[in-house]
Amino acid sequence: MIKRLLVLSMLLVAIAACPGVFAADPAGRAQKKPVLVCSTTQVADFARQVVGDRCVVQCILAPGADPHTYLPTPGDEKMVRGADLCLQNGLHLEGNNWMGKLAKDAGKPLIVCADGIPPIEVEYGGNRVSDPHAWFSPRNAAVYVNNIVRAISETDPAGREEYEARTRLYLQTLRVLDGWIREQVNRIPPQQRILVTSHDAFNYFCREYHFNAKQGYLSLAPVGWSTGSEVGAGMTPERRKQVIESIRQFGAPAVFVETSVNPKLIREIALEAGVEIGGELYSDSMGKAGSAGETYVGMMRENVITITNSLSRKAEKR
């Protein structure tokens, strides 16, 4: 009897130490919450908007981390082993398929949030690759959210109604965000909508909001869509020269650094091209907790304000 009481006491202490993982059913009994493990900060935020407090959402990447070059740790493996559902961006954003390998090794289901989005294909080194940064269009973000709500509703059917209720509200938020971005971008004359960043993370943004017309509405950057050693990555003297010439030819008034990419290269290019740094943008990762960019809506809002303030001011001076 004493042994049973001791075991029960230890169990209650363990439950109290992990309040976020357990919920009470109507009878007051502790129930384990579903655990979602996400690869990137954007995916994790979309998941939180859908599940609220009904699930535990964990993220492997910390704010500011680079998914292209990330190397998983033993702690990541342990986190994935405890998951009920794993979520990743897909389209090779997670370099060398690190999230896919973690989920497979742990025997966990994996959802690719970008499934269903027609990818922008770009050419690097004679190869056609799909740009993975699809979330930079709020319309694409809605696809991520719909994929998440379908997956978690299958994992936890009892929560379907509340998942779908939150999703309807958040999709409306994304529609409002899209309209607001268009209003802000209209402050910039079309010929001044030239966006130069550290790497090709902004193709979907450029195409959606008509930046870089002379570039076919694609991003203009010194390195490709990946910052690592994958296909399309890397900096060559020819590409550096091309970017500098394009900045001068297109009349780019400023260039922008990114929070998840070393700014050294883009600062050197700005100096050589004779243009200013327009500000810092969130790209492969959202901001740290407590920052203005800690959510998807926040990072998009802050990016747009940074871009429009810089480029519209430069337009007024000309």
C-alpha positions as CSV (number, residue, x, y, z in Angstrom):
1,M,0.0,0.0,0.0
2,I,2.8,2.4,0.9
3,K,4.6,1.5,-2.3
4,R,1.5,2.3,-4.3
5,L,1.0,5.7,-2.6
6,L,4.7,6.5,-3.2
7,V,4.3,5.7,-7.0
8,L,1.1,7.8,-7.1
9,S,2.8,10.7,-5.4
10,M,5.7,10.6,-7.8
11,L,3.2,10.5,-10.8
12,L,1.4,13.6,-9.4
13,V,4.6,15.5,-9.0
14,A,5.6,14.7,-12.6
15,I,2.2,15.9,-13.9
16,A,2.5,19.1,-11.8
17,A,6.0,19.7,-13.2
18,C,4.6,19.5,-16.8
19,P,1.4,21.5,-16.7
20,G,1.5,22.3,-20.4
21,V,1.4,18.7,-21.5
22,F,-1.7,17.6,-19.6
23,A,-5.3,18.7,-19.7
24,A,-8.2,17.8,-17.6
25,D,-11.3,16.0,-19.0
26,P,-14.8,16.8,-17.7
27,A,-14.3,14.3,-14.9
28,G,-11.1,16.1,-13.8
29,R,-8.8,13.3,-14.9
30,A,-5.4,14.3,-16.4
31,Q,-5.1,13.7,-20.2
32,K,-2.0,14.1,-22.3
33,K,-2.2,16.8,-24.8
34,P,-1.2,16.0,-28.4
35,V,2.4,17.1,-29.1
36,L,3.3,18.8,-32.4
37,V,7.0,19.2,-33.2
38,C,7.7,21.7,-36.0
39,S,10.8,22.3,-38.0
40,T,10.7,26.1,-38.4
41,T,9.4,29.1,-36.4
42,Q,6.9,30.0,-39.2
43,V,5.4,26.5,-39.2
44,A,5.3,26.5,-35.4
45,D,3.4,29.8,-35.3
46,F,0.8,28.6,-37.9
47,A,0.3,25.5,-35.8
48,R,-0.2,27.6,-32.6
49,Q,-2.8,29.7,-34.4
50,V,-4.8,26.5,-35.2
51,V,-4.5,24.5,-32.0
52,G,-4.4,27.1,-29.3
53,D,-3.8,25.5,-25.9
54,R,-5.3,22.2,-26.8
55,C,-1.9,20.9,-28.1
56,V,1.7,21.4,-27.1
57,V,3.6,23.0,-30.0
58,Q,7.4,22.6,-30.0
59,C,9.9,24.0,-32.5
60,I,13.3,22.7,-33.3
61,L,14.7,25.9,-34.8
62,A,15.3,28.8,-32.5
63,P,14.5,32.3,-33.7
64,G,17.3,33.5,-36.1
65,A,18.4,30.0,-36.9
66,D,19.0,29.0,-40.6
67,P,17.0,25.9,-41.8
68,H,19.3,25.5,-44.8
69,T,22.4,24.7,-42.8
70,Y,20.9,23.4,-39.5
71,L,22.4,20.2,-38.0
72,P,20.0,18.3,-35.6
73,T,21.1,17.6,-32.1
74,P,20.4,14.6,-29.7
75,G,17.9,17.0,-28.0
76,D,16.0,17.3,-31.3
77,E,15.9,13.5,-31.7
78,K,14.4,13.3,-28.2
79,M,11.9,16.0,-29.0
80,V,10.7,14.2,-32.1
81,R,10.4,10.9,-30.3
82,G,7.9,12.5,-28.0
83,A,5.8,13.9,-30.9
84,D,2.3,12.8,-32.0
85,L,2.7,14.7,-35.2
86,C,5.7,16.4,-37.0
87,L,5.4,19.4,-39.3
88,Q,7.9,20.7,-41.8
89,N,7.9,23.4,-44.5
90,G,9.2,21.1,-47.3
91,L,10.4,22.1,-50.7
92,H,14.0,21.3,-49.4
93,L,14.0,24.3,-47.0
94,E,15.2,21.9,-44.3
95,G,18.7,21.3,-45.7
96,N,19.6,17.7,-46.4
97,N,16.1,16.7,-45.3
98,W,17.0,16.9,-41.6
99,M,13.4,17.1,-40.5
100,G,12.3,14.2,-42.7
101,K,15.1,12.0,-41.3
102,L,14.3,12.9,-37.7
103,A,10.6,11.9,-38.2
104,K,11.5,8.7,-40.1
105,D,14.0,7.6,-37.5
106,A,11.4,8.1,-34.8
107,G,8.6,6.5,-36.7
108,K,6.5,9.6,-36.5
109,P,4.0,11.0,-39.1
110,L,5.3,14.0,-41.0
111,I,3.2,16.7,-42.7
112,V,4.7,18.9,-45.4
113,C,2.9,22.2,-44.9
114,A,3.8,23.6,-48.4
115,D,2.0,20.8,-50.2
116,G,-0.3,22.1,-52.8
117,I,1.5,25.4,-53.4
118,P,2.7,25.8,-57.0
119,P,6.4,26.4,-56.4
120,I,8.4,29.2,-58.1
121,E,11.1,27.4,-60.0
122,V,14.5,29.1,-60.4
123,E,17.6,28.1,-62.2
124,Y,21.0,27.8,-60.6
125,G,24.1,26.1,-61.9
126,G,22.1,24.5,-64.8
127,N,19.5,23.0,-62.4
128,R,15.9,23.9,-61.9
129,V,15.0,24.1,-58.2
130,S,11.8,24.9,-56.3
131,D,12.0,27.9,-54.1
132,P,11.0,26.8,-50.6
133,H,10.2,30.3,-49.1
134,A,6.5,30.1,-50.1
135,W,5.2,31.6,-46.8
136,F,6.2,35.1,-48.0
137,S,2.8,35.3,-49.7
138,P,0.0,35.3,-47.2
139,R,-2.1,33.4,-49.8
140,N,0.4,30.6,-49.6
141,A,0.4,30.9,-45.8
142,A,-3.3,30.0,-45.9
143,V,-2.3,26.7,-47.7
144,Y,0.1,25.9,-44.8
145,V,-2.7,26.6,-42.3
146,N,-5.2,24.4,-44.1
147,N,-2.8,21.6,-44.3
148,I,-2.1,21.8,-40.6
149,V,-5.8,21.9,-39.6
150,R,-6.5,18.8,-41.7
151,A,-3.6,16.9,-40.2
152,I,-4.3,17.8,-36.5
153,S,-8.0,17.1,-37.0
154,E,-7.2,13.6,-38.1
155,T,-4.8,13.2,-35.2
156,D,-7.2,14.6,-32.6
157,P,-10.8,14.3,-34.1
158,A,-12.4,15.4,-30.8
159,G,-10.8,18.8,-31.3
160,R,-11.8,19.3,-34.9
161,E,-14.5,21.9,-34.2
162,E,-12.3,24.2,-32.3
163,Y,-9.4,23.8,-34.7
164,E,-11.6,24.8,-37.6
165,A,-13.0,27.7,-35.6
166,R,-9.5,29.1,-35.0
167,T,-8.5,28.5,-38.6
168,R,-11.5,30.5,-39.9
169,L,-10.5,33.5,-37.8
170,Y,-6.8,33.2,-38.8
171,L,-7.5,32.9,-42.5
172,Q,-9.5,36.1,-42.2
173,T,-6.4,37.7,-40.5
174,L,-4.2,36.6,-43.4
175,R,-6.7,38.1,-45.9
176,V,-6.5,41.4,-44.0
177,L,-2.7,41.2,-43.9
178,D,-2.6,40.7,-47.7
179,G,-4.8,43.7,-48.3
180,W,-2.8,45.9,-45.9
181,I,0.5,44.9,-47.6
182,R,-0.9,46.0,-51.0
183,E,-1.9,49.3,-49.5
184,Q,1.6,49.9,-48.1
185,V,3.4,48.8,-51.2
186,N,1.4,51.2,-53.3
187,R,3.2,54.0,-51.5
188,I,6.3,53.0,-53.5
189,P,6.4,54.1,-57.2
190,P,6.5,51.0,-59.4
191,Q,9.9,51.9,-60.7
192,Q,11.3,52.1,-57.2
193,R,10.0,48.6,-56.2
194,I,13.5,47.1,-56.3
195,L,14.2,44.6,-53.5
196,V,17.7,43.4,-53.0
197,T,18.4,41.0,-50.1
198,S,21.1,38.7,-48.7
199,H,19.7,35.5,-50.4
200,D,16.8,34.6,-52.6
201,A,14.2,34.3,-49.9
202,F,11.8,36.9,-51.3
203,N,10.8,35.5,-54.7
204,Y,7.2,34.8,-53.6
205,F,6.9,38.3,-52.0
206,C,8.4,40.0,-55.1
207,R,6.0,38.1,-57.4
208,E,2.9,38.7,-55.2
209,Y,3.5,42.5,-54.8
210,H,5.3,43.3,-58.0
211,F,8.9,44.0,-57.0
212,N,11.8,43.7,-59.4
213,A,9.9,44.0,-62.7
214,K,13.1,44.0,-64.7
215,Q,14.1,40.8,-62.9
216,G,10.9,39.1,-63.9
217,Y,9.4,39.8,-60.5
218,L,12.0,37.6,-58.8
219,S,14.3,38.3,-55.9
220,L,17.7,39.9,-56.5
221,A,20.4,38.6,-54.2
222,P,24.1,37.7,-54.2
223,V,23.4,34.0,-53.3
224,G,20.7,31.6,-54.3
225,W,17.7,30.3,-52.5
226,S,19.8,28.3,-50.0
227,T,22.5,29.7,-47.7
228,G,24.2,26.3,-47.4
229,S,26.0,23.9,-49.6
230,E,22.9,22.6,-51.4
231,V,21.9,23.1,-55.1
232,G,21.7,26.7,-55.9
233,A,23.7,28.0,-53.0
234,G,27.0,29.8,-52.8
235,M,28.5,33.0,-54.1
236,T,30.7,33.2,-57.2
237,P,32.6,36.2,-58.5
238,E,30.3,36.2,-61.6
239,R,27.2,36.3,-59.5
240,R,28.6,39.0,-57.3
241,K,29.4,41.1,-60.4
242,Q,26.0,40.4,-61.8
243,V,24.2,41.6,-58.6
244,I,26.3,44.8,-58.4
245,E,25.6,45.6,-62.0
246,S,21.9,44.9,-61.6
247,I,21.7,47.2,-58.6
248,R,23.2,50.0,-60.6
249,Q,21.3,49.2,-63.8
250,F,17.9,48.9,-62.0
251,G,18.6,51.9,-59.9
252,A,18.1,50.2,-56.6
253,P,17.9,52.9,-53.9
254,A,18.9,50.5,-51.0
255,V,19.6,46.9,-50.2
256,F,18.4,44.9,-47.1
257,V,20.1,42.5,-44.7
258,E,18.4,39.5,-43.2
259,T,18.1,38.4,-39.6
260,S,19.1,34.8,-40.3
261,V,22.0,35.4,-42.7
262,N,25.4,36.9,-42.0
263,P,25.2,40.5,-43.2
264,K,28.9,40.9,-44.1
265,L,28.4,40.0,-47.8
266,I,25.4,42.2,-48.5
267,R,27.1,45.1,-46.7
268,E,30.2,44.8,-48.9
269,I,28.0,44.7,-52.0
270,A,26.1,47.8,-50.9
271,L,29.4,49.6,-50.4
272,E,30.7,48.6,-53.8
273,A,27.4,49.4,-55.5
274,G,27.2,52.8,-53.8
275,V,23.8,52.2,-52.1
276,E,22.6,52.3,-48.5
277,I,21.4,49.5,-46.2
278,G,17.7,49.9,-46.1
279,G,17.2,47.9,-42.9
280,E,17.0,44.3,-41.6
281,L,14.3,41.8,-42.7
282,Y,13.1,38.6,-41.2
283,S,13.5,35.8,-43.7
284,D,14.1,32.1,-42.9
285,S,13.1,32.7,-39.2
286,M,10.8,34.9,-37.2
287,G,12.0,37.1,-34.4
288,K,12.7,36.1,-30.8
289,A,10.0,36.0,-28.2
290,G,9.0,39.5,-27.2
291,S,10.1,41.1,-30.5
292,A,7.8,42.7,-33.0
293,G,8.5,39.8,-35.4
294,E,7.8,37.0,-33.0
295,T,4.7,35.9,-35.1
296,Y,4.2,35.4,-38.8
297,V,1.9,38.4,-39.0
298,G,4.4,40.4,-37.0
299,M,7.4,39.5,-39.2
300,M,5.5,40.3,-42.3
301,R,4.2,43.6,-40.9
302,E,7.7,44.7,-39.8
303,N,9.3,43.6,-43.1
304,V,6.8,45.6,-45.1
305,I,7.2,48.7,-42.9
306,T,11.0,48.5,-43.2
307,I,10.8,48.0,-47.0
308,T,8.2,50.7,-47.7
309,N,9.7,53.3,-45.4
310,S,13.1,52.9,-47.0
311,L,12.1,52.7,-50.6
312,S,9.4,55.4,-50.4
313,R,11.8,57.8,-48.7
314,K,14.4,57.2,-51.3
315,A,11.8,57.9,-54.0
316,E,10.8,61.2,-52.4
317,K,14.5,62.4,-52.5
318,R,14.8,61.7,-56.2
